[in-house]
Amino acid sequence: MFVPDKTLDVQKIGGLRVRTIALRTLQLMQRGQVLKLITTEKDVKRGIAELCHEEGYILLEEVLDGSRYSLLIRR
């Protein structure tokens, strides 16, 4: 279990806007810190996985709780 240093609840936001918000937030975090991203959009989950691959971040965990995804990303 990973403890997040910061949490972003983007359940009411979709598409590329979430990717931009997540990228900006991760860039401001220190290396090794963990971001928890909460979303209900399956496409956002896929986009964040691509972001991690492209930017060198580590997608530590994906948890589905009902219709809500929690993604843990290490900078």
Secondary structure, DSSP 8 states (H G I E B T S, - for coil): ----SEEEE-TT--THHHHHHHHHHHHHS-TT-EEEEEES-HHHHHHHHHHHHHHT-EEEEEEEETTEEEEEEE-
